[in-house]
């Protein structure tokens, strides 16, 4: 498996033990040591953890989420102009280890938390659908915002469960499952749903090797994305963040060529592009917690509690990639952060 953490220990809340999802996950790790806990925060939020060391061998924590089953959409994420934009947190942290990821600055722990009370998430979503601000638009829900669910599907089948929940809710609910995984085969037996968007974040191979540790390479993601397109799913191409690595223009030109050598342009739903951006507090935490990475020592611009490129550099990066995509896709199908 591309994610391959050891999970030698399973920390399980006592309240979580009776949930079917918790039982199924525990059965997948019969040789792991089971440690019962009262609250996942006892392990996940304890002080003076070493994120760098934990990431080398993260552990799994099974918990019951008590509240906040939906959050209002973040300003750091493209909302596709949908006024009913929300996301949820089914799992905390990610099996990948991308250098630019804000999660390493958001959490002091590199361990993975899985919330097992899916029915409570579904109930909250059903209520939100009924109460959405603009009923003429569906509830737009990103379920893989704080993690990569498809990469974790063989452990916790969240994506499958949510796709099944979407069935029959066309027009009222639209979910996006964003991933860097090559694991489309985990969903290949399911019927495509009009209320589900599978969104692949794809980077040039140079960026994959330099900054996207543990994630599949460029071509493996493109092949997974192509398989989803051929199976009839709505597929979104995400080139985000665009990073100014050495000879970046050649790298992104090759990436776009590789995508559309494999996939017919008209078969994609749309494309989203963006640049590096991060909350200043998370950025500061990462510089303290992780080994030095050149990304965090560039001449960034800081404004409105955000670290990002200068306006000129941002326009240069997004403009170049947008122009590449505009030779393949209609302008209206290309969204820029």
N, C-alpha and C positions, 0 to 999 in steps of 0.2 A: 504494500500500500504506500502511496506517496506521502501520507502524513506520518505514519509509523512512530507515534509516541509509545512509550512502554506501558504506561498506566499500571505500574506494579502495585499501586495502592488505590482502592476505591473508598472515598470518604462519602458516606451515605447518611443523610438526615434520617432520623428514626421515622419521621412522618412520611418520608419518601418511600420507605420500604414496601408499602402495600400497593404502590402504583404499578400498573402493567409495564409501562415503559422502563421503570427502574429495574423491575425483575428481568426484563429482556436484556437490558444492558449488562446487568450483573452476570447473566448466563453467558455472555460473550467473553467474559474474563474470569473463567473458573479458577485460574491460578493466581489471581491478584489477591492481595490481602485486603479484607473488608474491615473498615473502621467505621463504627457508628458514631455519629455526632448529633448534637442538638440543633445546630444552625450552621449553614454553610459558611457564614461570615467568620466563624471561629477559625476556620482554616484559610479561607480566601482573603480575609481582611486583616489577618494578624500582622503586627508591625515587623519591620526589619527583615523582610523577605528579600531574597536575592533573585531578581527576575532573570538575570543572565544565566545563572546556574539552573534554575527551575526549567527554563526553556529547553535545556538539553535533555530533560527527562521529566516532563510534566505529568501530574497526576489528575485523576478524574474525580469530580465532586458531583454527587447527585442530590438535587434539592427541590423543594417545593416553593414556587414563587407566590408571595402573599398578596402583592399589589402591583400596580403599574404594568398592566398587561399590554398596554399600548402607550406609545409616546408620540407627541407631535413631531413632525419631520424636522430634521436638522437643517440649518442654513448651509452646512457643508456638503449637502447632498442635493442632486438635481431632482426636482419634484415633478418634472414632466408637465408643468403648468396645471397640476391637479390640486384644487383647493382642499381636498379631503386627504391630505398626505400624512401618513403615520408610519411608524416602524415599531417592531417589538424586539425583545431580547430573550430569545429562546435558550441561548447559550452564551456564556461570557468567555471571552478569549477565542483564539483561533489556533488550529493545528499548524498553520503555516507561520513563518517568522519573517515577514517582510520588513525591511529596514525602515520604510516610510510610514508604517502603520501606527495610527494614534493609540491603539489599544495598549501598547507598551508604556505609554505615558498616562493612560487613564487608570490602569490597574497596577497595584504593587505586586500582584501575584501572576505568575505565568501558568498556573494550573487552570484546567478547563472545568467550568461549571455547566451542568446540564439541568435544566428545569424539566421535571417529569410530569407535571400536572397540565397536560395539553388541553384537557377539556375546559379548564378555566380560561386559557388563552382563547379558545374557540368561542366560549360564552361571551367574553368581553368584546371580541370582534363582531359577533352577531349583534350585540347591543350597539356598537359603534356604527355598524351599517345602518341600523334603524335611525340613529340619532345624528348621522353625518350632516355637516353644515350645509352642503350643497347637494341635495338629493338627485339633481340632474346629472351629477358626476358619480362614478363609483367610489367606494372607499379604496384608496390606493395605499397598499401596505407592503413595505419592504421587510421581509422576514429574515434576511441574511445580511443585515447591516453591521452588527457587532461581531460577526463571525463568518465562517464559510460553511454553510450547512451541507452542501453537496459533498464537500471533502470529508465530512463526518458521517455521511449517510449510512455507512456500513456499521457504525456504532449506534447511532440514534437516527431513525428514519424520519426526521422532521419534514424533509421536503415532500416525501411521499404522503405523509399524513395531511399536510397542508393542501397538497394538490387534490386529495380526496375530499377535504373540507370544501374546496372551491366548487366542486361539482354541483350544478344546479343554481349557482349564484351569479351567473353571467349578467353583467350590467350593473350589479350591486357591489361587486368586489373584484379588484384587480391586484394580484400579488406579484412582486418581483423577487426572484431568487437569484442573487448575484453570486458569482463563483469564479475562482481561478482553477477549479478542479477539472480533471479529465474524466470524471466519474459519471458521465451521462448514462452509462450502461445500467446504473442503479435505478434509473427511471424509465428505461427503454420499453418496459412492458406496459407502461401506463398510456392511456389515451390522452392525446394533447387536449388541453383545456383553454378556451378562449380567455379565461380569467387569470391565466398564468403567463408571466414573461420569464424566460430563462435568460439571464444576462451574464455574458462572459467578459471578465476583465482580462484583456490580453496585452502583453508587453513585448517589445522586441527581445530576442534571445539575450542580447547583451544586458538588458535591464533585469531579465529573469535571473541570470547567473550572478549579477552583482548585488541585487537588492531583494529578490523574492525567494528567500531561502525556504527549502522544503516544498515549494510549489512546483507543479509540472512546468515544463518548458513551453515555449511559444507554439511549436507545431502540435504538441499533444493537446493543448487547449483548442487550437483551431480545428483539429479532427473531431474533438468532442462536440464542439459547436456545430460543425457541419453535420454530424450525426443527428443532432437535435433538429436542425433545419429540415433534413431529409425525412425525419419522422413526423413533421408537420407542426412543430411547436413554434410559438412566437419567440423569436430570438433577438436579443439586443446585443450589439457590439459596444463594449466599453473600452476606450483607450484612456486610462485615467489611473494614476497621474502620468502625464507626459514629462519625462525627465531629461534634462540636457546633458546626457552622457557624451563622451567623446564621439564625434561623428554622428550625432544624434539624428540629423536629417536623413542620412543614408539608412540608419537603423529603422526609423519609422516608415520610410519609403518601402523598405523591404518587408516590413510587417504588413502594411496595407496590401502590397502585392500578394503576399502569401495568403492573407485572408481571402482575397477575391479570386485567387487562383483555385481555391478550394470550394468557395461558396458563391452562388449566383447573387449579385447585388440585390436584385428584386425580391429575394427570398428573406431578407432581413427586415425586421420591424423598423429599426432605427439604429442610430449610433450616438453614444454619449462620449464626449471628450472633456478632459479637465486637467488641471495642474496640481502640484503639491500644495496643500493648505492644511493647517493644523492649529488648534487652540494653543495659545502661547504657554499655558500652564502645562499641557501635555508635552509640548516641545521641550520645555525646561526639564521636566521629569526624565525624559528619555536621555538627555545629555548627562544626567546624573547617574542613571541606572545601567546604561548599556555601554559596551565597548565603543570607542569613537568610530563613527561612520562619517564619511566626507559630507553626506547630505546635510548634516546638522551644523556644519561649519562654513556654509556658503554665505554670501552677503544677502541674506533674506530681507524682505521688507516686513515690518511689524506695524499693524494698524488694526484697530477695532478688535483687539484681543485675538488676532489671527496672524500666523506666520505664513507667508507665501512669497511668490515672485513679485518683482516690480511690475507695474502695469505694462511697461515696454516688453519685458521678457515674457510675461504671460501672453501678451498679444502675439509675440513672435512664435512661441511654442504652439499655441492653439490655432493660430492662423495658418501655420504650415501644415499641420495635420488635418485641419478642416479642408484646406485646398486639396490635399491628397484624396480625402473622402468624397469631396464634391465631384470628382471625376467618375465616381461609382454610384453615388446616392443622390437623390434630390436634396436640395438645400433644406427643405422643411423637415427632413428626416435626421438632420445633424444638430445635436444639442450641445451647447458649450457651457461649462461652469466658468 
